[in-house]
Amino acid sequence: MTDGGLTKVIIDRSGRDEPLCLYAYDLDALTDHVEKAVAQLPSRCRMFYAMKANSAVPVLRALAPLVAGFEAASGGELAKARAVDADLPLLLGGPAKTPQEIAAALRHRVTRFHAESVLELHRLSQAAVEAGATADVLLRVNLAGPFPSATLAMAGRPTQFGIDESILADAVGAATTLPGLRLTGFHLHSLSNNLSSEAHLDMLRLYRDKVLGWERRFGIRCEVLNVGGGIGINYADLAAQFDWTHFTRGLARLVEDFPPHWREIDFECGRFLVAACGSYAVEVLDVKRNHGVPYILVRGGNHHFRLPSSWQHSHPFTVLPIDTWRSATPRPELRDEPVTVVGELCTPKDVLARDVHVSRVRVGDVLVFSHAGAYGWEISHHDFLSHPHPEHVFVADGGERG
Ligand SMILES: *Cc1c(COP(=O)(O)O)cnc(C)c1O
């Protein structure tokens, strides 16, 4: 968000009856970032958007013309995607798809299914046969370790995701013989919030070697390799982000050596695409000191913005000073010390940032948490304690959009 746009949104609203609390999304910044990121992808590589990061309709509308399609992980996401665009290519993932979701996906003309178990392959085949269709399917594999690089520690652990590599033969057998299916390739999504472009390239080399091995072992041809998302945002040091330019240059060299029948290398990124376009702005309601620790208490908290507590991090923010103070009450402030920012919930877990140095913050000022566009509102437990929801403001072309 350009500071001007966001500041205007906040200033326009300050001094109203209710303390300020809002999400603001800069759709111009979103468009600009995604256009540039997609333009750097080498040939054969395509960028899908993982809807779970943020499925607000204006965000989806802004993204639909820029990406290859959306990755949905529920019937609800499929319906949202189709409401925004009747023809956009859709991928369906998710670890526990219901037969109803599978049937809906066939009606919505999903391009590919990411299958996560052998039973799911059977369900998918049955639904496809009933619909008179053939479903293109990628097998989502949970890789077996050990891995050549320590940076891949997040792959190869027990999780509820994907098909264990040790039973891949069964899954390939089902996918190549069941009547409603066409085995199109593999899906590998093994990490989250990775900040190292080198580590990401190492991971893709591992994926290449794995898929080449499976092609030989099972006598199959992979046409589409989906390498998932997981490109990170450095919340602790906003100046040191994942080096997308370095990554895509390395990717171009890597992809040159992929067999020609791997016609498509799909990415399905969430966080990397939408995190930076969103800000969460909250008004300071009180400041206090407890057992020596200075606290800033805000209108809002982790019921709106659960990301910091879910990742156990201190989320970056800036203080927007609001000079107007119409109340007859005192206006306490904190100066030049490390503060802990907490929300309005009656739980000690409601912490947004901890031990962060501020030069000055007064009651009535506004804290602006940046990089709140991914896994912010979407993952939060909005109705815990029944406080009002924040306003959601979408800014584009210098103005607010409904
Ligand atoms: C969550 C998820 C993504 C997106 O992950 P990001 O870390 O936001 O890029 C992509 N694919 C699958 C299967 C996911 O579960």
The ligand as an SDF file (V2000), in Angstrom:
LIG
                    3D

 15 15  0  0  0  0  0  0  0  0999 V2000
   -1.4120  -23.6580    1.6440 C   0  0  0  0  0  0  0  0  0  0  0  0
   -1.0800  -24.3200    0.3910 C   0  0  0  0  0  0  0  0  0  0  0  0
   -0.4950  -23.6130   -0.6600 C   0  0  0  0  0  0  0  0  0  0  0  0
   -0.0910  -22.1640   -0.5400 C   0  0  0  0  0  0  0  0  0  0  0  0
    0.9370  -22.0320    0.3610 O   0  0  0  0  0  0  0  0  0  0  0  0
    1.7080  -20.6530    0.5710 P   0  0  0  0  0  0  0  0  0  0  0  0
    2.7010  -20.9910    1.6120 O   0  0  0  0  0  0  0  0  0  0  0  0
    0.7170  -19.6410    0.9980 O   0  0  0  0  0  0  0  0  0  0  0  0
    2.3260  -20.2920   -0.7470 O   0  0  0  0  0  0  0  0  0  0  0  0
   -0.2550  -24.2670   -1.8490 C   0  0  0  0  0  0  0  0  0  0  0  0
   -0.5820  -25.5730   -2.0010 N   0  0  0  0  0  0  0  0  0  0  0  0
   -1.1280  -26.2840   -1.0060 C   0  0  0  0  0  0  0  0  0  0  0  0
   -1.4580  -27.7110   -1.2410 C   0  0  0  0  0  0  0  0  0  0  0  0
   -1.3920  -25.7030    0.2190 C   0  0  0  0  0  0  0  0  0  0  0  0
   -1.9150  -26.4230    1.1950 O   0  0  0  0  0  0  0  0  0  0  0  0
  1  2  1  0
  2  3  1  0
  2 14  2  0
  3  4  1  0
  3 10  2  0
  4  5  1  0
  5  6  1  0
  6  7  2  0
  6  8  1  0
  6  9  1  0
 10 11  1  0
 11 12  2  0
 12 13  1  0
 12 14  1  0
 14 15  1  0
M  END
$$$$
